[in-house]
Amino acid sequence: MTKANIEIGTLNSAQLDFCARSIPGFDLGKYEISIAGRAGSNRDFLRIRPNGDIGSSRILITWTSKDPDWDRFIRINEEVGLFMPILPEIYATDAKQGLILEEDCGLKTLKDYCSGVVSKKEILTMYEKVLDKLIAWQSMNMPYSSVLSSRALDEEQFIWESDYFSTHCASQFFGLDELLTDSWEKERKQLAAEVAEFPLVCLHRDFQSENIVLHNGNIKFVDFQGARLGAAEYDLASLLFEPSGFWMMTCGLRVLTIIAETRIQESLMQVIKKPLFNGSCKRWGRMGICR
């Protein structure tokens, strides 16, 4: 699909053929095509909805199967589906054309929900529900032969992340090269070595409010192709330290800290047989710095 196709929400011949093969009774004249969003890795999303029938809409992802994460996206969806219905269902794929047809989980993300007219109590309640889903995700007993388990958030990956931060944030965005001293180099490497020793669970890897979708009373996770093994605190830090920071603005750090430590500690202790947190969120605080 060309950029022009995407911007006006139309389909080219290859996408039309794919939809005709994958959607029962598909007739372009009876469907509305609209832009649903864009994401990294050159992925574009189109919503394909029957006129007057919102419940039967689907999402068409235009991508490329040459991307290393193409297979991971599909296989992780299959693997996680054996444990829980927390990812959008994939209906059809076409590797040659780089197309994926999946369940439409709607427009409301956790970020959208918190941006709306909701109370502090409602936001806190929603975050509790999200944490329960995160616990279920991290508690999956994924076999080491799985594609999710084929990658790990290890010391090398943490070094890469702080390199990325140094280049794109500290240097290029803020122009603070003077802070990237020998002391910084030593500290970031020590931190990477420390957190790489934390117990491993199944990670989402990009667990932020824009990747958590609220759909028909259920919670769905999206943008999950980077899922891998890693420390439980990483996903939690990704959510609580994200720039939007709804938990901080409305609920307060300490309140959600207590909830997170209590719920995740009790649940995941059964999986990894080791204590996770070390008082006052020190460990996920360190993980937040890495993130």
ABEGO torsion letter per residue (X at the ends): XBAAAAAAGBBBAAAAAAAAAABBGBBAAABBBBBAEBBBGGBBBBBBBBBGBAAABBBBBBBBAABAAAAAAAAAAAAAAAABBABBBBABBBAAAGBBBBBBAEABBAAAAAABBBBAAAAAAAAAAAAAAAAAAAABBBBAABAAAABBBBAAAAAAAAAAAAAAAAAAAAGAAAABBAAAAAAAAAAAAAAAABBBBBBAGBBBAAABBBBGGBBBBBGAAABBBEBAAAAAAAAAABAAGAAAAAAEAAAAAAAAAAAAAAAAAAAAGBBABBEGGAAAAAAAAAX
